Amino acid sequence: MDVLSLARFQFGMTTVFHFFFVPLSIGLGFAIALMQTLYVVKKDEMYKDMTKFWSKIFLLSFAVGVVTGIIQEFQFGMNWSEYSRFMGDIFGAPLAVEALLAFFLESTFIGLWMFGWDKFGKKLHLLCIWLVAIGSTLSALWILAANSFMQTPVAYRINEATNRAELTSFAGLLKNKQLWMEFPHVIFGAVVTAAFVIAGSSAWMMMKKKDLPFYRRSLKFGLIMGLVGSILTIGAGHQQMIHVADDQPMKFAAMEGIYDDTSSPAPWTLISGIDTKDKKVDWTIEVPYMLTLLGGKDKYIGMDEANKQLHEKHDAQFGQEMDYYLPVKSLFWGFRFMAGFGTLLALMAVVGLFLLKNDRIYKTKWFLWLLVVGILFPFISNTFGWLITELGRYPWTVYGLFTIKDSVSPAVTAGNLLFSNIVYFGLFLILGGVMVVKSKREVAKGPYYVDESEAKKDGIDPFAKEVF
């Protein structure tokens, strides 16, 4: 494999793995802040127990997310120095704010919250966890501001002397329409991720018939949060797709598997047989008029027309003829997996709340198992969403300005990348394994676990009712 392929693989691997934990920690931050708010408002001790218990998973995801984020930033400097040189003035600004402001806010108040249960008043302590949740969200905002510029460059000028992009307005960077399409989609997806981790873990313990009142309430909390998050995610995703159709027609056409321009009104393709070699679609199963109803346009251009327009616009600029066709099958099926799992999660939340209301959840073991397996669904949906976002930008790192092949570090070798890929993959396996095993153990202990040996040292009977 060549340097470019290995560098792209490493970027994809580090980004996807890091993004397993980012939405989980953002969503869990909001979840435990809501749980503690309910405790303070309702003065119900079970909400306090829920806050303390689910915060264990939050702290684990936060720690692993920090480590994987450091690895991701390291590979940027190692493999993409030409990209950093071209876009450092713009990319560095939001990342600096993220580190100095948002991450500082998040990490400072997470420490105060962890050790402040018996030191602060209830309201002041509650404020700490809300500041952690807000800090996590702001971190995502600044990262997405940089990513949105890569999708839709705004508020910049090209310095002809240095051939670098320079920021002309920080406010303009934040006004980027792409940012306000991406940001709510990511945050609402994070809410869904945390909700179904809570719901699925609770369902697992309910099947074991352990601490049923606690896990029943946790399940209800997770399903309500998951339903609200799913509806908001679907709405935000719909708005983002409308924006993509206008801003990146090649990406939209690939997501819908359209080579030729659609008829008017446009049908929506459910599934199709895509022949990437001959650049055509052999067969389709379509829903008439649906794409027009969803997107608001009577007609959409296909990849052939989009490719022609991109050649006319960019060939003279780059002094070469590039291939603008995208990995169609990856985007087409990736979009359907993303949307399909997102819709399934919303339906699962509705069914679960119905079974809880009618007190039939304990008798519906197959659904409890579905919730346990459903822990994976938001991670799958999030991963496909990011693959669509990044693969759909090909052949550029910065859309229309800087190509992927021009972004790679000139000094890095295939051997360097092969070695670092193996090391990173091994580290990710270890980190992921530790996260899963540790989380499973914490959930299995339950909310009222008391270490027997430690309890006896303190003169406590670990089986006394008042302990539990």
Order of alpha helices (4+ residues) and beta strands (2+ residues): alpha-alpha-alpha-alpha-alpha-beta-beta-alpha-alpha-alpha-alpha-beta-beta-alpha-alpha-alpha-alpha-alpha-beta-beta-alpha-alpha
